[in-house]
């Protein structure tokens, strides 16, 4: 979803279910570690459409 605070800011939402929940909650989950870093204030950068 595009945010209203700048021309290139978006919010992404992921819905986990089934075994993906256990994978996400595991101590070695890179996705969870990334999310924790972003939630702590580290900016995330991504590429949209190439």
C-alpha positions as CSV (number, residue, x, y, z in Angstrom):
1,X,0.0,0.0,0.0
2,X,1.4,3.4,-0.9
3,X,1.9,5.7,2.1
4,X,1.0,9.4,2.0
5,X,4.3,10.6,3.5
6,X,6.4,10.7,0.3
7,X,6.5,9.6,-3.3
8,X,8.3,6.3,-2.7
9,X,7.1,4.9,0.6
10,X,4.9,1.8,1.0
11,X,3.6,-0.5,3.7
12,X,3.7,-4.2,3.1
13,X,1.6,-6.8,5.0
14,X,2.2,-10.5,5.2
15,X,-0.3,-12.9,6.6
16,X,1.2,-16.2,7.8
17,X,-0.7,-19.4,8.4
18,X,0.0,-23.1,8.7
19,X,3.7,-24.2,8.9
20,X,4.8,-20.6,7.9
21,X,4.0,-19.5,11.4
22,X,6.4,-22.0,13.0
23,X,9.0,-21.1,10.4
24,X,8.7,-17.4,11.2
25,X,8.8,-18.0,14.9
26,X,12.0,-20.1,14.8
27,X,15.2,-18.5,16.2
28,X,16.9,-18.8,12.8
29,X,14.2,-17.0,10.8
30,X,15.8,-14.3,8.7
31,X,12.4,-12.8,7.9
32,X,11.6,-12.4,11.6
33,X,15.1,-10.9,12.3
34,X,14.6,-8.5,9.4
35,X,11.1,-7.5,10.8
36,X,12.5,-7.0,14.3
37,X,15.3,-4.7,12.9
38,X,12.7,-2.6,10.9
39,X,10.4,-2.4,13.9
40,X,13.4,-1.1,16.0
41,X,13.9,1.7,13.6
42,X,16.3,0.4,10.9
43,X,15.1,1.6,7.5
44,X,14.2,-1.0,5.0
45,X,14.9,-0.5,1.3
46,X,13.3,-2.5,-1.5
47,X,12.8,-2.5,-5.3
48,X,9.4,-2.4,-6.9
49,X,8.8,-3.6,-10.4
50,X,12.4,-4.3,-11.3
